[in-house]
Amino acid sequence: MATEESWLAEGERKKRTTWHTIETFRPADIKVIEDTVTKGALIRVDGTLRIDAYGKDGCTRYSAKVVP
């Protein structure tokens, strides 16, 4: 899922897109998403933000997910 924000900076319109990972394993959720959600569709996601940490190349990396 992507969210977009925009603002005015020094008289110039700026925008930024942020990509979010949505995770669900509920069969009913998966069916609705597959059958109805298309690129550009406006959707609402309710859930909890979960931050996972993992190691890669000797560094700790973080991943944020929305989990229903």
N, CA, C and O atoms as a GROMACS GRO file, in nm:
protein
  272
    1MET      N    1   0.085  -0.115   0.000
    1MET     CA    2   0.000   0.000   0.000
    1MET      C    3   0.090   0.122   0.000
    1MET      O    4   0.198   0.120   0.059
    2ALA      N    5   0.047   0.229  -0.065
    2ALA     CA    6   0.122   0.354  -0.068
    2ALA      C    7   0.036   0.467  -0.016
    2ALA      O    8  -0.085   0.472  -0.040
    3THR      N    9   0.099   0.558   0.056
    3THR     CA   10   0.033   0.682   0.095
    3THR      C   11   0.116   0.796   0.037
    3THR      O   12   0.237   0.785   0.019
    4GLU      N   13   0.048   0.905   0.010
    4GLU     CA   14   0.116   1.019  -0.050
    4GLU      C   15   0.086   1.144   0.032
    4GLU      O   16  -0.029   1.167   0.071
    5GLU      N   17   0.187   1.223   0.057
    5GLU     CA   18   0.168   1.350   0.126
    5GLU      C   19   0.227   1.459   0.038
    5GLU      O   20   0.322   1.436  -0.037
    6SER      N   21   0.171   1.578   0.049
    6SER     CA   22   0.223   1.691  -0.027
    6SER      C   23   0.226   1.814   0.062
    6SER      O   24   0.149   1.827   0.157
    7TRP      N   25   0.318   1.906   0.029
    7TRP     CA   26   0.334   2.028   0.105
    7TRP      C   27   0.396   2.135   0.015
    7TRP      O   28   0.447   2.105  -0.093
    8LEU      N   29   0.391   2.257   0.062
    8LEU     CA   30   0.446   2.370  -0.010
    8LEU      C   31   0.575   2.411   0.060
    8LEU      O   32   0.574   2.440   0.180
    9ALA      N   33   0.687   2.413  -0.014
    9ALA     CA   34   0.817   2.451   0.043
    9ALA      C   35   0.882   2.553  -0.049
    9ALA      O   36   0.909   2.525  -0.166
   10GLU      N   37   0.906   2.670   0.004
   10GLU     CA   38   0.969   2.777  -0.072
   10GLU      C   39   0.896   2.804  -0.204
   10GLU      O   40   0.959   2.826  -0.308
   11GLY      N   41   0.764   2.804  -0.197
   11GLY     CA   42   0.682   2.833  -0.313
   11GLY      C   43   0.669   2.720  -0.413
   11GLY      O   44   0.608   2.737  -0.518
   12GLU      N   45   0.726   2.606  -0.382
   12GLU     CA   46   0.722   2.491  -0.473
   12GLU      C   47   0.646   2.376  -0.408
   12GLU      O   48   0.668   2.345  -0.290
   13ARG      N   49   0.557   2.313  -0.483
   13ARG     CA   50   0.479   2.200  -0.434
   13ARG      C   51   0.568   2.076  -0.434
   13ARG      O   52   0.624   2.040  -0.537
   14LYS      N   53   0.580   2.012  -0.319
   14LYS     CA   54   0.658   1.889  -0.305
   14LYS      C   55   0.564   1.776  -0.268
   14LYS      O   56   0.459   1.799  -0.208
   15LYS      N   57   0.602   1.654  -0.302
   15LYS     CA   58   0.523   1.539  -0.259
   15LYS      C   59   0.615   1.420  -0.235
   15LYS      O   60   0.724   1.410  -0.292
   16ARG      N   61   0.568   1.332  -0.148
   16ARG     CA   62   0.646   1.214  -0.112
   16ARG      C   63   0.550   1.096  -0.101
   16ARG      O   64   0.442   1.106  -0.043
   17THR      N   65   0.592   0.985  -0.158
   17THR     CA   66   0.515   0.861  -0.148
   17THR      C   67   0.587   0.768  -0.051
   17THR      O   68   0.708   0.749  -0.059
   18THR      N   69   0.510   0.711   0.041
   18THR     CA   70   0.564   0.616   0.137
   18THR      C   71   0.493   0.482   0.115
   18THR      O   72   0.370   0.476   0.109
   19TRP      N   73   0.572   0.376   0.104
   19TRP     CA   74   0.517   0.242   0.083
   19TRP      C   75   0.507   0.170   0.216
   19TRP      O   76   0.598   0.178   0.299
   20HIS      N   77   0.395   0.100   0.237
   20HIS     CA   78   0.368   0.029   0.362
   20HIS      C   79   0.342  -0.118   0.332
   20HIS      O   80   0.280  -0.152   0.231
   21THR      N   81   0.390  -0.203   0.420
   21THR     CA   82   0.361  -0.345   0.410
   21THR      C   83   0.240  -0.376   0.497
   21THR      O   84   0.238  -0.342   0.615
   22ILE      N   85   0.141  -0.439   0.437
   22ILE     CA   86   0.021  -0.482   0.509
   22ILE      C   87   0.026  -0.634   0.515
   22ILE      O   88   0.042  -0.699   0.412
   23GLU      N   89   0.011  -0.691   0.633
   23GLU     CA   90   0.023  -0.836   0.649
   23GLU      C   91  -0.105  -0.893   0.708
   23GLU      O   92  -0.152  -0.849   0.813
   24THR      N   93  -0.161  -0.992   0.641
   24THR     CA   94  -0.276  -1.064   0.695
   24THR      C   95  -0.271  -1.208   0.647
   24THR      O   96  -0.225  -1.237   0.536
   25PHE      N   97  -0.318  -1.296   0.729
   25PHE     CA   98  -0.326  -1.437   0.692
   25PHE      C   99  -0.470  -1.487   0.706
   25PHE      O  100  -0.496  -1.607   0.694
   26ARG      N  101  -0.563  -1.395   0.731
   26ARG     CA  102  -0.704  -1.433   0.742
   26ARG      C  103  -0.760  -1.458   0.602
   26ARG      O  104  -0.757  -1.369   0.518
   27PRO      N  105  -0.812  -1.578   0.577
   27PRO     CA  106  -0.864  -1.609   0.444
   27PRO      C  107  -0.972  -1.511   0.396
   27PRO      O  108  -0.976  -1.480   0.277
   28ALA      N  109  -1.057  -1.464   0.485
   28ALA     CA  110  -1.163  -1.371   0.443
   28ALA      C  111  -1.103  -1.239   0.396
   28ALA      O  112  -1.150  -1.183   0.297
   29ASP      N  113  -1.001  -1.189   0.464
   29ASP     CA  114  -0.935  -1.066   0.422
   29ASP      C  115  -0.869  -1.083   0.286
   29ASP      O  116  -0.882  -0.997   0.198
   30ILE      N  117  -0.799  -1.193   0.270
   30ILE     CA  118  -0.728  -1.220   0.145
   30ILE      C  119  -0.826  -1.225   0.028
   30ILE      O  120  -0.798  -1.170  -0.078
   31LYS      N  121  -0.938  -1.289   0.047
   31LYS     CA  122  -1.040  -1.302  -0.059
   31LYS      C  123  -1.093  -1.164  -0.100
   31LYS      O  124  -1.103  -1.135  -0.219
   32VAL      N  125  -1.126  -1.079  -0.003
   32VAL     CA  126  -1.178  -0.945  -0.032
   32VAL      C  127  -1.072  -0.864  -0.109
   32VAL      O  128  -1.104  -0.797  -0.207
   33ILE      N  129  -0.949  -0.871  -0.063
   33ILE     CA  130  -0.841  -0.796  -0.129
   33ILE      C  131  -0.824  -0.842  -0.273
   33ILE      O  132  -0.817  -0.760  -0.364
   34GLU      N  133  -0.817  -0.971  -0.293
   34GLU     CA  134  -0.798  -1.025  -0.428
   34GLU      C  135  -0.914  -0.989  -0.521
   34GLU      O  136  -0.892  -0.959  -0.638
   35ASP      N  137  -1.036  -0.990  -0.469
   35ASP     CA  138  -1.154  -0.969  -0.553
   35ASP      C  139  -1.188  -0.823  -0.577
   35ASP      O  140  -1.250  -0.792  -0.679
   36THR      N  141  -1.149  -0.732  -0.487
   36THR     CA  142  -1.200  -0.595  -0.499
   36THR      C  143  -1.095  -0.485  -0.507
   36THR      O  144  -1.123  -0.378  -0.562
   37VAL      N  145  -0.977  -0.507  -0.455
   37VAL     CA  146  -0.878  -0.399  -0.451
   37VAL      C  147  -0.797  -0.396  -0.579
   37VAL      O  148  -0.742  -0.498  -0.622
   38THR      N  149  -0.790  -0.278  -0.640
   38THR     CA  150  -0.710  -0.259  -0.761
   38THR      C  151  -0.613  -0.144  -0.738
   38THR      O  152  -0.628  -0.065  -0.645
   39LYS      N  153  -0.514  -0.135  -0.824
   39LYS     CA  154  -0.416  -0.027  -0.813
   39LYS      C  155  -0.487   0.108  -0.816
   39LYS      O  156  -0.570   0.133  -0.904
   40GLY      N  157  -0.453   0.193  -0.722
   40GLY     CA  158  -0.512   0.326  -0.714
   40GLY      C  159  -0.641   0.333  -0.634
   40GLY      O  160  -0.695   0.442  -0.612
   41ALA      N  161  -0.690   0.217  -0.588
   41ALA     CA  162  -0.814   0.215  -0.510
   41ALA      C  163  -0.791   0.278  -0.374
   41ALA      O  164  -0.685   0.262  -0.314
   42LEU      N  165  -0.890   0.349  -0.326
   42LEU     CA  166  -0.887   0.406  -0.192
   42LEU      C  167  -0.932   0.298  -0.094
   42LEU      O  168  -1.044   0.248  -0.106
   43ILE      N  169  -0.848   0.264   0.001
   43ILE     CA  170  -0.881   0.160   0.098
   43ILE      C  171  -0.857   0.213   0.239
   43ILE      O  172  -0.787   0.312   0.259
   44ARG      N  173  -0.915   0.145   0.335
   44ARG     CA  174  -0.893   0.175   0.476
   44ARG      C  175  -0.834   0.051   0.540
   44ARG      O  176  -0.883  -0.060   0.521
   45VAL      N  177  -0.728   0.070   0.617
   45VAL     CA  178  -0.663  -0.041   0.685
   45VAL      C  179  -0.662  -0.011   0.834
   45VAL      O  180  -0.608   0.091   0.876
   46ASP      N  181  -0.720  -0.098   0.914
   46ASP     CA  182  -0.717  -0.087   1.059
   46ASP      C  183  -0.626  -0.196   1.112
   46ASP      O  184  -0.637  -0.312   1.072
   47GLY      N  185  -0.537  -0.161   1.200
   47GLY     CA  186  -0.449  -0.262   1.257
   47GLY      C  187  -0.350  -0.201   1.352
   47GLY      O  188  -0.364  -0.087   1.396
   48THR      N  189  -0.250  -0.279   1.383
   48THR     CA  190  -0.145  -0.240   1.475
   48THR      C  191  -0.015  -0.230   1.398
   48THR      O  192   0.014  -0.312   1.311
   49LEU      N  193   0.063  -0.128   1.428
   49LEU     CA  194   0.194  -0.113   1.366
   49LEU      C  195   0.292  -0.202   1.441
   49LEU      O  196   0.307  -0.191   1.563
   50ARG      N  197   0.359  -0.291   1.367
   50ARG     CA  198   0.457  -0.380   1.427
   50ARG      C  199   0.593  -0.354   1.364
   50ARG      O  200   0.606  -0.352   1.242
   51ILE      N  201   0.694  -0.334   1.447
   51ILE     CA  202   0.829  -0.311   1.400
   51ILE      C  203   0.910  -0.438   1.423
   51ILE      O  204   0.922  -0.486   1.536
   52ASP      N  205   0.966  -0.494   1.316
   52ASP     CA  206   1.051  -0.612   1.326
   52ASP      C  207   1.196  -0.570   1.302
   52ASP      O  208   1.223  -0.485   1.217
   53ALA      N  209   1.288  -0.629   1.376
   53ALA     CA  210   1.431  -0.602   1.358
   53ALA      C  211   1.497  -0.729   1.306
   53ALA      O  212   1.463  -0.840   1.349
   54TYR      N  213   1.591  -0.713   1.215
   54TYR     CA  214   1.666  -0.827   1.164
   54TYR      C  215   1.806  -0.780   1.126
   54TYR      O  216   1.828  -0.662   1.101
   55GLY      N  217   1.899  -0.873   1.122
   55GLY     CA  218   2.037  -0.839   1.088
   55GLY      C  219   2.065  -0.866   0.941
   55GLY      O  220   2.023  -0.968   0.886
   56LYS      N  221   2.136  -0.773   0.879
   56LYS     CA  222   2.177  -0.790   0.739
   56LYS      C  223   2.308  -0.717   0.719
   56LYS      O  224   2.320  -0.599   0.753
   57ASP      N  225   2.407  -0.785   0.663
   57ASP     CA  226   2.538  -0.726   0.637
   57ASP      C  227   2.599  -0.665   0.763
   57ASP      O  228   2.666  -0.562   0.756
   58GLY      N  229   2.577  -0.728   0.879
   58GLY     CA  230   2.632  -0.681   1.004
   58GLY      C  231   2.560  -0.561   1.064
   58GLY      O  232   2.605  -0.507   1.165
   59CYS      N  233   2.450  -0.518   1.002
   59CYS     CA  234   2.374  -0.404   1.052
   59CYS      C  235   2.236  -0.449   1.095
   59CYS      O  236   2.182  -0.546   1.040
   60THR      N  237   2.178  -0.381   1.190
   60THR     CA  238   2.041  -0.408   1.230
   60THR      C  239   1.948  -0.327   1.141
   60THR      O  240   1.961  -0.205   1.131
   61ARG      N  241   1.856  -0.394   1.076
   61ARG     CA  242   1.757  -0.330   0.990
   61ARG      C  243   1.620  -0.341   1.056
   61ARG      O  244   1.595  -0.432   1.134
   62TYR      N  245   1.534  -0.248   1.023
   62TYR     CA  246   1.399  -0.247   1.080
   62TYR      C  247   1.296  -0.247   0.969
   62TYR      O  248   1.316  -0.185   0.864
   63SER      N  249   1.187  -0.317   0.992
   63SER     CA  250   1.078  -0.325   0.897
   63SER      C  251   0.947  -0.298   0.972
   63SER      O  252   0.920  -0.360   1.075
   64ALA      N  253   0.868  -0.207   0.921
   64ALA     CA  254   0.738  -0.175   0.983
   64ALA      C  255   0.627  -0.239   0.901
   64ALA      O  256   0.628  -0.234   0.778
   65LYS      N  257   0.532  -0.301   0.970
   65LYS     CA  258   0.417  -0.366   0.906
   65LYS      C  259   0.290  -0.327   0.979
   65LYS      O  260   0.292  -0.304   1.100
   66VAL      N  261   0.180  -0.319   0.906
   66VAL     CA  262   0.049  -0.302   0.966
   66VAL      C  263  -0.013  -0.441   0.972
   66VAL      O  264  -0.028  -0.508   0.870
   67VAL      N  265  -0.049  -0.483   1.093
   67VAL     CA  266  -0.104  -0.616   1.115
   67VAL      C  267  -0.243  -0.602   1.176
   67VAL      O  268  -0.259  -0.538   1.280
   68PRO      N  269  -0.347  -0.661   1.111
   68PRO     CA  270  -0.483  -0.650   1.166
   68PRO      C  271  -0.500  -0.727   1.295
   68PRO      O  272  -0.608  -0.727   1.353
   0.00000   0.00000   0.00000
